Amino acid sequence: MLKLCFNSTTLRNIELFQSLSMIKTHGYEGVELTLNDSHLHPLKHSSKKCYEIKAYCNDIDLEIVCLAAGGPTLLGQKPYEPSLISPSPIEREKRLEVIKHSIEFAHMLDAPVLNINSGKPTEDIPIERAHHLLRTGLQELLDYSEQLILVVEPEPDFFIGTTGQALELLETIPSPRLQLNLDIGHVFCSEND
């Protein structure tokens, strides 16, 4: 049976528990909870907040189906930076750490899926090097995440920006726990077909 879910990022300017209530009230059975400054930040909130969210969602019968760990300002004011393909090892490590905290939150919330993105390409890093860094980072996250499913979401103007690029990436990392999150809105924005 098909169940409809709603991404909380759309309601990021509304208090989290009110947002979750609105999602349920409007007929959705699940939520993709986007980690951000206003709802749940993986570096600023504690396990206590996760358990409060989980208890609330249980009370209103709203399933947390996914966490999205690609919030634009999780690590600073420059959107989506640093990323998994940043030239600096120190900067890449910051992104890996925020995703690892997100993985821990996913476990606490019983969310089976964590959604991540590649980051935006820069002139500082050649394409092959960026591919290598992305594959290396994703493998580290797979090793860290136990049974959690990691999904890569192609985003317009990102290093992995199309379905084809995402599928090529997935072929280079043979893990059933690394999958594609197909955002139809992004397909409409960045693909011909």
Order of alpha helices (4+ residues) and beta strands (2+ residues): beta-alpha-beta-alpha-beta-alpha-beta-alpha-beta-alpha-beta-alpha
